[in-house]
Amino acid sequence: MHLSRISCTALASAVLLSPCLASAQTPLTLAVDLTDAPRKILHSQETMPVQPGPMTLVYPEWIPGEHGPTGPVVDQAGFIITTQSGERVKWERDPVDMYAYHITVPQGTTQLNIKMDFLATASAEGFSAGASTSANLALLSWNELVVYPAGTKAADVMVTPSLKVPEGWKFGTALEATSSPGQSTSFKTVSLEQLVDSPVLAGRWFKEIPLATDVTPKHFLDIAGDGPEDLDLSKEHIDDFSRLVRETGALYKSRHYGSYHFLVTLSDQVAHFGLEHHQSSDDRVGERTFTDDNTFIENGLLLPHEFTHSWNGKYRRPAGLATPNYQEPMKGDLLWVYEGLTEYLGDVLASRCGIWPAAVYRDRLATIAGYLNDLRPGRTWRDLQDTATAAQLLYNAAGGYDNWRRNVDYYDEGELLWLEVDLTIREKTNGKKSLNDFAAAFEGLGGNTAPKVVPYTFEDIVNGLNAVVPNDWATFLRTRLDSNDVHAPEVDGINALSGYKLIYTDKPDYWSQLLESQHNYVETRYSLGMAVGTDGKVKDVIVGGLADKAGFGPDMQIIAVDGRGFTPLLLRAAIQHAQGNGPAIEFIVENTNYYKVIRMDYHGGERYPQLQRVEGTPARLDDILQPMVK
C-alpha cells in the first residue's frame, strides 16, 4: 500500500515534467449548474488549457476539514472529456489510485472540455458528501465537480468559476461575484485551494443577515431553509451571533479573511455537521434550530466552533494537515490541537457571547468530564494520541461498544486538556495570564492578514505556551496524550484548579435532560452501565460495567422490567425501587428472536454527573467564561 502511494507520487512528478500542461497563469473555467439540485443531480462543465502529450487528471480525495480520503468519487457520473474541436478523449482510471485518470492529449489540442455530473443521492449522514440538497435548497462543495492536473499545487491552479441556480433562488458564498448575482453568476478568478474552501449555499427560502455591523471586515449570516418559517430568527439570536463576532476579535486580536459568511442550512433533509473554511463555514442543522430554544442550545457550539477554525485550523494548521493538494495523504497527529483547542475555545465563546448561559456551559462540561472519566474503558488500550493519529478511520466508527473502541475523542478530551492548560496558566500567574494570551499570539500571529496557511508542529505549541508562562509543557501534554489510565487525567487537574469538582447526583442537570429528550434515550450508563433507547433498545453497553457482566449486549431489546412492559418511566422506577436494600432488577430481553431473563443486582440509584462549586477556592472556571467585550 505504501508502495502504491509512492508510485503515484512518482507518476505525478513525472507528469510535472511532461509538455502536456499549459501555463499555470492560464486559468481553468468551471461552470456549475444547480438547476437540477432539487432532483439530486448537479452538473459541471470545465475547460482546461493543455498541451499535447500524456497527462493525468485527479479528482479531489483528501478533503480539508474532513481529515480523511472522503472525496466522493463514487458519485461522479457522466465524466466525458473532449478537445476544443469536439473529439472525444478516452480516459483510463489508474488501477491503484481510484482518483486518477490517465489520458493522452491529441496533437493540436490546446483546450480540454470536461463534463461531469455529481449524484447528490447520498443519505443524510456523513460530511459534505452526505445529503446536501432538498426541493428548495442546495449546498455546493466545488470539490465534487472538478478535476485538476496531477502533481500540481492547489494554490497554483487558477480557476474562474460560475454558477447557475434555479429560478427564484438566491445564494451566499465567500467568493466575489464579477457580475450581478442572479440565476447565472460569474465569480472572480481564484486558486483551486480558495475555490474548494468557498462553498455556496443556495435556496428558494434564503436570507442574508449582516452581523456586528460596527466591525470590519464584514460578517454575514446566510441562512436557507426548506420553508420560510425556518428563517424566523429572533433578534436575541442575531445579537448572540453579533457578540460572537466581537468576542473573537477581542480573543484573537486579528482577522485572517476579507469577509466572513456563516452558511447555515436549516433542513431535516440534509446531513447535519459543520465544516470549516477560511472565509466561511458550512453549518448544517435541523430545520427548527433557530425557532426551538432547546434545539438552539444543543447546537449552540456549532457556529463558534467552526468560526474559531478560521484561526485554528485554516490559518494556523498542523504541518501534517497542510498538504499542497487533495491527493497527498494528511497526518492527523495534532488533531487534539486542531479540533480539541477549537472545541474548547468555541465552547467558551458560546458562553461569552450569550448563546449558552454559564450554567449550561458547566452542565455540558460535566457531561463531557463524566463520560470521559468513567465511561471510556477503551482508554486502557487506545490513548488520546491514537484517536487523533487514526482519525481517518475513526470518523466512520459508530455503534455498540464504542466505549471500548473509542472514536474521535480528541474533540471532547481535547477540550478537557486545553481547559486544564488554561487553568494551569491562570494558577501559575495568579490570574494575570491565561489561554487568551496564547490564542492572541499563536492564532493571531502577524495580525490581520489575507487568507493563508501558517503551519505548526508540536514544538511550536510548546514554545507558544512557554512564551505565556514557563513550564514543562512538553511533559505536561505528552503525559495526558499518552495515558492509558482508565480515568481521564485532565479531570484531576480540573477538580483541583477550576473552583468546581465533578460529582454525581440522582437528579439530571439541564444538559443531561436535553440530550435524553433530543436523542430519545435513558441515561443509565452511570448506574446500570448501559444506554437504553426510549423504545427499550440497548444502544451501548460499557465494557467491564454492571450490564456487561450481567450479560447485556448492544441492540438487545428490553421487553419488560420487573415483570411489566418496558417504558422509560418504569426503568427509572425500577432503579429507584432497587436503591439501598431494594430487590434486584429483573429484565426480560430479546436478542435476535431469542428471549432470556437477566437479573441485575444494582442498588446505587440514578447517577448523573454535575460540577459542584468548591467554596473557598478561586472560581477560575467562572473567570474563563466572562465576556472579553464589555
FENGI-V770239 format. One line per field, one symbol per residue. ss: DSSP state (H for helix, E for strand, L for the rest). A space follows every 50 residues. Layout:
# FENGI-V770239
ss=???
This chain:
# FENGI-V770239
ss=LHHHHHHHHHHHHHHHHLLLELLLLLLEEEEEELLLHHHLEEEEEEEEEE LLEEEEEEELLLELLLLELLLLHHHEEEEEEEELLLLEELLEELLLLLLE EEEEELLLLLEEEEEEEEELLLLLLLLLLLLLEELLEEEELHHHHLEEEL LLLLLLLEEEEEEELLLLLEEEELLLELLLLLLEEEELLEEHHHHHLLLE EEELEEEEEEELLLLLLEEEEEEEELLHHHHLLLHHHHHHHHHHHHHHHH HHLLLLLLEEEEEEEELLLLLLEEEELLLEEEEEELLLLLLLHHHHHHLH HHHHHHHHLLLELLLEEEHHHLLLLLLLLLLLLLHHHHLHHHHHHHHHHH HHLLLLLHHHHHHHHHHHHHHHHHLLHHHHLLLHHHHHHLHHHHLLLLLL LHHHHLLLLLLHHHHHHHHHHHHHHHHHLLLLLLHHHHHHHHLLLLLLLL LLLEEELHHHHHHHHHHHLLLLHHHHHHHHHLLLLLLLHHHHHHHHHLLE EEEEELLLLHHHHHHHHHHLEELLLLLLLEEEELLLEEEEELLLLHHHHH LLLLLLEEEEELLEELLHHHHHHHHHHHLLLLLLEEEEEEELLEEEEEEE LLLLLLLEEEEEELLLLLLHHHHHLLLLLL
